C-alpha cells in the first residue's frame, strides 16, 4: 500500500484468517503451520484504511457504517505521516472524543506501519528498536493497536532469511508492549508471500507465520494487479479461497477491474459456502464512493438504498 502521494486508489478485499471457511492456498512445497489458529476469537473483520487527508483525522463514525476496524496510514521509520500524522496532531481531548464515538459504533482505530515506501530491512533499521518506538506511539496516541504493512520487496526477494527474521523480531517485540487481548496486531502481507513456492527461498510469510503466527490476530492479504481475478471463479477458486482485492475503477490498475454488481455477487457466493472471514478495503474516500460496497446490508430501507447507489449489496 502506498502513501497518498503515490497510491493507486483501489479496493482490496481480504480474508481475515481468524475465521473458518475458505482457506489459504494449499502448500506447494511442503507442510506449513496452520494460519487458521489466530490469537483472537474467529469473527468477521471489516477493515478500511485511511490515508488521504481527512479534517479531524477521521470522518463521523456513521460514514463508515459496516466496518469494525479503521487503520490510519502510515506510521513509518521516520515518524507518523498522512493520516497517522493527522491523528497525532489532535488534542488529547479530541482523540478521546473520536475514539469514544468510534467505539460506540463498534469500530476500533489502529495505526498501519510502513507501507510500500518504507524498506526497514533493506535500510538497516533495528527491528527491536523500531517495534518499541511504534508500540509506544500507539499507546501514547490512544489507539487500539497496529497493522504491519511490511513491503520491503528487495529484502524478501533476496531469500536470505533477513526479511523473515526482521518481521518476526519486530512482531515479537510489539507484543511485549501491546499484549494480546488488549491491543490488535494484524499484518497485511502481499498475497504471493503466503503461497509457499521456490520464488521465496526463505519462506516469506509462510516462515513468518511459523515463527510468530500465534501473535498475529489476523491477516489483511493484499491481492491486486495479478491478472487472475476478473470473475467469481478467479476470485473464489484460483485465489485458493482468500478473497482478493480489486481496483476501484478500470483506470486504477493494469488489470483486475470488476464492476460492483459482479463483485457483490461473488461475495454472496462465498458467503453461501460458509466463508465469513471479512473484507479489507484501501481506502476511505470522502464523499463516500465505494465505502457503501462493503456495507453489511439489511432489508431496512435506508441501508438497502445505500447499497443500491453503490451498485451492490453484499448481504454479509
C-alpha positions as CSV (number, residue, x, y, z in Angstrom):
1,X,0.0,0.0,0.0
2,X,1.3,3.4,-1.0
3,X,1.0,6.7,0.9
4,X,-1.4,9.3,-0.6
5,X,1.3,10.8,-2.8
6,X,1.8,7.5,-4.8
7,X,-1.1,5.2,-4.1
8,X,-3.4,3.9,-6.8
9,X,-6.8,4.2,-5.2
10,X,-8.1,0.7,-5.2
11,X,-10.4,-1.6,-3.2
12,X,-8.7,-4.5,-1.5
13,X,-10.8,-7.3,-0.1
14,X,-9.0,-9.7,2.2
15,X,-9.7,-12.8,4.0
16,X,-9.4,-12.3,7.8
17,X,-7.7,-15.5,8.5
18,X,-9.0,-15.7,12.0
19,X,-12.2,-17.2,10.5
20,X,-13.1,-20.7,9.4
21,X,-14.5,-21.4,5.9
22,X,-12.3,-20.8,2.9
23,X,-8.6,-21.5,3.5
24,X,-5.5,-20.1,2.0
25,X,-3.9,-21.9,-1.0
26,X,-2.6,-25.4,-0.3
27,X,1.1,-25.5,0.3
28,X,3.1,-26.2,-2.9
29,X,6.4,-27.0,-1.3
30,X,5.6,-29.0,1.9
31,X,3.6,-28.5,5.0
32,X,3.3,-25.2,6.8
33,X,1.9,-24.1,10.1
34,X,-1.8,-23.5,10.1
35,X,-2.8,-19.9,9.6
36,X,-6.3,-20.6,10.9
37,X,-5.4,-20.5,14.6
38,X,-5.2,-16.8,15.4
39,X,-4.8,-15.0,18.7
40,X,-8.4,-13.7,18.7
41,X,-11.7,-15.5,18.5
42,X,-13.0,-16.1,15.0
43,X,-15.1,-13.1,13.7
44,X,-15.6,-11.1,10.6
45,X,-13.2,-8.2,10.2
46,X,-14.3,-5.4,8.0
47,X,-11.2,-3.3,7.8
48,X,-10.8,0.0,6.0
49,X,-7.6,2.0,5.7
50,X,-7.5,5.8,5.8
51,X,-4.5,7.5,4.1
52,X,-5.9,10.5,2.3
53,X,-6.2,13.6,4.5
54,X,-9.5,14.0,6.4
55,X,-10.1,17.1,8.5
56,X,-10.2,16.0,12.1
57,X,-8.3,12.8,11.2
58,X,-11.5,10.7,10.8
59,X,-15.0,11.3,9.4
60,X,-18.0,10.8,11.5
61,X,-18.3,7.1,12.5
62,X,-21.6,6.9,10.7
63,X,-19.7,7.4,7.4
64,X,-18.0,4.1,8.0
65,X,-21.0,2.1,9.0
66,X,-20.4,-1.6,8.2
67,X,-16.7,-1.6,9.2
68,X,-15.3,-2.6,12.6
69,X,-11.7,-1.6,12.2
70,X,-10.1,1.6,10.6
71,X,-6.4,1.7,10.1
72,X,-4.6,5.1,10.0
73,X,-1.8,5.1,7.4
74,X,1.2,5.3,7.9
75,X,3.5,5.0,10.9
76,X,6.9,5.0,9.3
77,X,10.5,4.6,10.4
78,X,10.7,8.4,10.2
79,X,7.6,9.0,12.2
80,X,3.9,9.3,11.5
81,X,2.8,10.6,8.1
82,X,-0.5,11.1,6.3
83,X,-3.5,10.1,8.4
84,X,-1.4,8.7,11.2
85,X,0.3,12.0,11.4
86,X,-3.0,13.8,11.3
87,X,-4.2,11.8,14.3
88,X,-1.1,12.7,16.2
89,X,-1.8,16.4,15.9
90,X,-5.2,16.1,17.6
91,X,-5.5,17.2,21.2
92,X,-5.9,14.6,23.9
93,X,-9.5,15.6,24.3
94,X,-10.2,15.3,20.6
95,X,-8.6,11.9,20.4
96,X,-10.7,10.6,23.4
97,X,-13.9,12.0,21.9
98,X,-13.2,10.5,18.5
99,X,-12.2,7.1,20.0
100,X,-15.4,7.1,22.1
101,X,-17.5,7.9,19.1
102,X,-16.0,5.1,17.1
103,X,-16.1,2.5,19.9
104,X,-19.8,3.3,20.4
105,X,-20.2,2.5,16.8
106,X,-18.3,-0.8,17.2
107,X,-15.2,0.4,15.3
108,X,-11.6,0.1,16.6
109,X,-8.9,2.6,15.5
110,X,-5.4,1.3,14.7
111,X,-2.3,2.6,13.0
112,X,-0.8,1.0,9.9
113,X,3.0,0.7,9.9
114,X,5.4,1.1,7.0
115,X,3.6,0.8,3.6
116,X,5.2,0.5,0.2
117,X,7.7,3.4,0.6
118,X,9.3,2.1,3.8
119,X,12.1,-0.6,3.5
120,X,13.0,-1.4,7.1
121,X,15.2,-4.4,6.4
122,X,17.0,-3.0,3.4
123,X,17.6,0.3,5.2
124,X,19.2,-1.5,8.1
125,X,16.6,-0.5,10.7
126,X,16.8,-2.3,14.0
127,X,13.6,-4.4,14.4
128,X,13.5,-4.3,18.2
129,X,14.1,-0.5,18.4
130,X,11.5,0.1,15.6
131,X,8.9,-2.0,17.3
132,X,9.5,-0.4,20.7
133,X,9.2,3.1,19.2
134,X,6.0,2.2,17.3
135,X,4.3,0.4,20.1
136,X,4.9,3.3,22.4
137,X,3.5,5.6,19.7
138,X,0.3,3.5,19.6
139,X,-0.1,3.7,23.4
140,X,0.8,7.4,23.6
141,X,-1.8,8.2,20.9
142,X,-4.5,6.1,22.5
143,X,-5.0,3.7,19.6
144,X,-6.4,0.2,19.7
145,X,-3.4,-1.5,18.0
146,X,-1.3,-1.7,14.9
147,X,-1.3,-3.2,11.5
148,X,2.1,-4.3,9.9
149,X,2.1,-3.4,6.2
150,X,5.7,-4.7,5.5
151,X,6.5,-4.3,1.8
152,X,10.3,-4.5,1.7
153,X,10.3,-6.3,-1.6
154,X,14.0,-6.3,-2.1
155,X,14.7,-7.9,1.2
156,X,12.0,-10.6,0.8
157,X,13.1,-11.3,-2.8
158,X,16.7,-11.9,-1.7
159,X,15.6,-15.1,0.0
160,X,18.4,-15.0,2.6
161,X,16.0,-15.0,5.6
162,X,16.8,-11.5,6.7
163,X,13.3,-10.2,5.9
164,X,11.6,-13.1,7.7
165,X,13.8,-12.7,10.8
166,X,13.2,-8.9,10.8
167,X,9.4,-9.2,10.7
168,X,9.4,-12.0,13.3
169,X,11.6,-10.0,15.7
170,X,9.5,-6.9,15.1
171,X,6.3,-8.8,15.8
172,X,7.6,-10.4,18.9
173,X,8.7,-7.1,20.3
174,X,5.5,-5.4,19.5
175,X,3.6,-8.0,21.6
176,X,5.7,-7.3,24.6
177,X,4.3,-3.8,24.8
178,X,0.9,-4.4,23.1
179,X,-0.4,-7.6,24.8
180,X,-2.8,-10.0,23.2
181,X,-6.4,-9.4,24.2
182,X,-5.6,-5.7,24.9
183,X,-4.3,-4.5,21.6
184,X,-4.9,-5.5,17.9
185,X,-1.9,-6.8,16.0
186,X,-2.7,-7.5,12.3
187,X,-0.4,-8.0,9.3
188,X,-1.1,-7.1,5.6
189,X,1.2,-9.3,3.6
190,X,1.3,-9.5,-0.2
191,X,-0.6,-12.5,-1.4
192,X,2.3,-14.4,-3.0
193,X,4.2,-14.4,0.3
194,X,1.5,-16.6,1.8
195,X,1.6,-19.2,-1.1
196,X,4.8,-21.2,-0.5
197,X,6.9,-21.6,-3.6
198,X,10.6,-21.6,-4.7
199,X,10.4,-17.9,-5.6
200,X,10.9,-17.0,-1.9
201,X,13.7,-19.3,-0.8
202,X,13.5,-18.4,2.9
203,X,9.7,-18.9,3.1
204,X,8.4,-15.3,3.1
205,X,5.2,-15.1,5.2
206,X,4.9,-18.9,5.4
207,X,8.0,-18.8,7.6
208,X,6.9,-15.7,9.4
209,X,3.6,-17.4,10.3
210,X,5.5,-20.4,11.6
211,X,7.6,-18.1,13.8
212,X,5.0,-15.7,15.1
213,X,1.6,-16.5,13.7
214,X,0.2,-17.1,17.1
215,X,0.9,-13.5,18.0
216,X,-1.0,-12.1,15.0
217,X,-4.7,-11.5,15.3
218,X,-5.5,-11.7,11.5
219,X,-4.0,-11.2,8.1
220,X,-5.2,-8.5,5.7
221,X,-4.0,-10.2,2.5
222,X,-3.3,-7.9,-0.4
223,X,-4.4,-9.1,-3.9
224,X,-4.1,-6.8,-6.9
225,X,-2.5,-6.3,-10.3
226,X,-2.1,-10.1,-10.8
227,X,-4.4,-10.7,-13.7
228,X,-6.1,-13.7,-12.2
229,X,-9.3,-12.4,-10.6
230,X,-11.6,-11.0,-13.2
231,X,-14.6,-13.1,-12.4
232,X,-16.0,-15.1,-9.5
233,X,-14.2,-18.3,-10.5
234,X,-10.9,-16.4,-10.3
235,X,-11.8,-14.7,-7.0
236,X,-13.1,-17.8,-5.2
237,X,-11.2,-20.7,-6.8
238,X,-8.0,-19.6,-8.5
239,X,-7.2,-17.4,-5.5
240,X,-7.2,-20.5,-3.3
241,X,-10.1,-19.2,-1.3
242,X,-8.7,-16.0,0.0
243,X,-10.9,-13.1,-1.3
244,X,-8.6,-10.9,-3.4
245,X,-8.8,-7.1,-3.9
246,X,-9.8,-5.2,-7.0
247,X,-9.3,-1.7,-8.3
248,X,-12.0,0.9,-7.7
249,X,-12.1,1.8,-11.4
250,X,-10.6,0.4,-14.6
251,X,-8.0,3.2,-14.6
252,X,-6.8,2.3,-11.1
253,X,-4.8,-0.7,-12.1
254,X,-3.3,-2.5,-15.1
255,X,-5.9,-5.4,-14.7
256,X,-8.5,-6.8,-12.4
257,X,-11.3,-4.3,-12.6
258,X,-14.7,-5.8,-11.7
259,X,-18.0,-3.9,-11.7
260,X,-19.7,-3.5,-8.3
261,X,-22.7,-5.8,-9.1
262,X,-20.4,-8.7,-10.1
263,X,-18.2,-8.2,-7.1
264,X,-21.2,-8.2,-4.8
265,X,-22.4,-11.5,-6.4
266,X,-19.0,-13.1,-5.7
267,X,-19.2,-12.2,-2.1
268,X,-22.7,-13.6,-1.8
269,X,-21.4,-16.9,-3.4
270,X,-18.6,-17.0,-0.8
271,X,-21.0,-16.4,2.0
272,X,-23.3,-19.2,0.8
273,X,-20.3,-21.6,1.0
274,X,-19.6,-20.7,4.6
275,X,-16.9,-18.0,4.1
276,X,-17.1,-15.5,6.9
277,X,-13.6,-14.0,7.1
278,X,-14.3,-10.4,6.4
279,X,-13.2,-7.7,4.0
280,X,-10.3,-5.2,3.8
281,X,-10.5,-2.0,1.8
282,X,-8.0,0.5,0.6
283,X,-9.1,3.3,1.3
284,X,-11.5,5.9,2.7
285,X,-12.6,8.3,0.1
286,X,-14.9,11.2,1.0
287,X,-17.5,11.8,-0.1
288,X,-18.1,8.1,0.0
289,X,-17.6,6.3,-3.3
290,X,-17.1,2.6,-2.8
291,X,-17.5,2.6,1.0
292,X,-21.1,1.5,0.6
293,X,-20.0,-1.6,-1.3
294,X,-18.8,-3.1,1.9
295,X,-21.9,-2.4,4.0
296,X,-23.4,-5.5,5.6
297,X,-26.7,-4.7,4.1
298,X,-30.0,-5.5,5.8
299,X,-33.6,-5.3,4.4
300,X,-34.0,-1.8,6.0
301,X,-34.9,0.8,3.5
302,X,-32.0,3.2,4.3
303,X,-29.2,0.6,4.0
304,X,-30.8,-1.1,1.0
305,X,-30.9,2.3,-0.8
306,X,-27.3,3.0,0.1
307,X,-26.3,-0.3,-1.4
308,X,-28.3,0.3,-4.5
309,X,-26.5,3.5,-5.0
310,X,-23.2,1.7,-4.7
311,X,-24.3,-0.9,-7.2
312,X,-24.2,-4.0,-5.0
313,X,-25.5,-5.3,-1.7
314,X,-23.2,-8.0,-0.3
315,X,-25.5,-9.2,2.4
316,X,-22.6,-10.4,4.5
